Amino acid sequence: MKLFDRFARRHADRPASPVQTAPKERRVTGLMSRYLPLMPPDARLYRAMREAIPVIDAAVDKIVRLIGDFEVTTGDEAADRRLAEFLRNVPVGPGGRGMRAFLSAYTDQLLTYGTAVGEMVLSGDGEEIAALYNASLDDLTLEEGEDPFATVVCRRVGGRPEPAPFQQLILYTALRPEPGKRTGNALLKGMPFLANILAKIYECIGVNFERMGNLRYAVTYRPGPDAVDRLSAKDRAGQIATQWSAAMSSDEVRDFVAVGDVDVKVIGAESPMLSTEIPVRQLLEQIVAKTGLPPFLLGLSWSSTERMSSQQADLLTSELEYYRDLLTPVILRVCDLRQRLEGEARSLKVEWEPINLQDEIVLAQARLYRAQAMQIEAALKGESHE
């Protein structure tokens, strides 16, 4: 624990110069405003959206997987092997293992709620990182310190926020925070209105199929002009109803035979169901556009080709690189603390795997064409000098 104390003192945050544009705290009424809940007010709505609309849930899971794997290098092969072994086997939560498992839950939380919090858990003697923990945002708040650059993560103890004692062990990331804000914006922000309409359409489709898919019949008996038919109309209607019920409840296909003017119609056959293909597609297009994923990656076949265009590939690559830029500092903080606790203070570099082979081929071809062009230009210059 002494080694960690020295590390904490050596890397204590240095006070920054006053920020002119930061809001000034009001001593009387501003005390409680310093504490910001990390869980957004519409968090339950975001969870319900993922449960009700599979496309949204699939999009978040797909982004988490497409971010890909990484490796951390130090310039020393032996140190790289030890560090890779730590990243593969570090315990995560109750039953997870490996930095990749921690980052998957961390990214999922970041995309769903706009903010993610984790913690590096030290061993009892404080000599090594024993585990990584994905914190629940329900029990955490942020405290705005005197320094506008300082963010203190607090836990609720007895209903009151209490700063965590070792802030150096806490990992915190905000997704696209607004200027002056400390909490981020969820990927699902802006979707609730569209998701609500889409859920209503799906609910109506289910109700209509329950009503019209399970056919119901209207059997009408019209007695003839004969007085005998009119007098016995009630008895005949009862017989028709009995025989019709017996025919419909039988496990075998049975014919229904009646005497007189009997009309059988399907209830609701004159009112066909409304077509939902166009409105559902319009809503899904808006939702998919917010995720930044090509439609076919979510199982939506909206075009005649299944190949990803170069424009879509570039957009997807830029989106994934943005998420990687947010996760890289988290990886470096974990690896840096582990290296210092092990007494191996080396420079660290995070190398992400290529997003896809197609991008690598295009880049390689571009370098080849550029080299060929430079060679041709050099040859032409040589001929001109001669």
Secondary structure, DSSP 8 states (H G I E B T S, - for coil): -HHHHHHHHHT--------TTS----TTTSTGGGEEESS-TTHHHHHHHHHH-HHHHHHHHHHHHHT--EEEE-S-HHHHHHHHHHHHH-EETTTEESHHHHHHHHHHHHHHHSEEEEEEEE-TTSSSEEEEEE--GGGEEEEE-SSTT-EEEEEEETTEEEE-S-GGGEEEEESS--TT-SS---TTTT-HHHHHHHHHHHHHHHHHIIIIIS--EEEEEE--SSHHHHHTHHHHHHHHHHHHHHHHHSSS-------SEEEEEETTTTS-----HHHHHHHHHHHHHHHT--GGGGT---SS--S--HHHHHHHHHHHHHHHHHHHHHHHHHHHHHHHHTT-----EEEE--S-HHHHHHHHHHHHHHHHHHHHHHHHHHHHH-
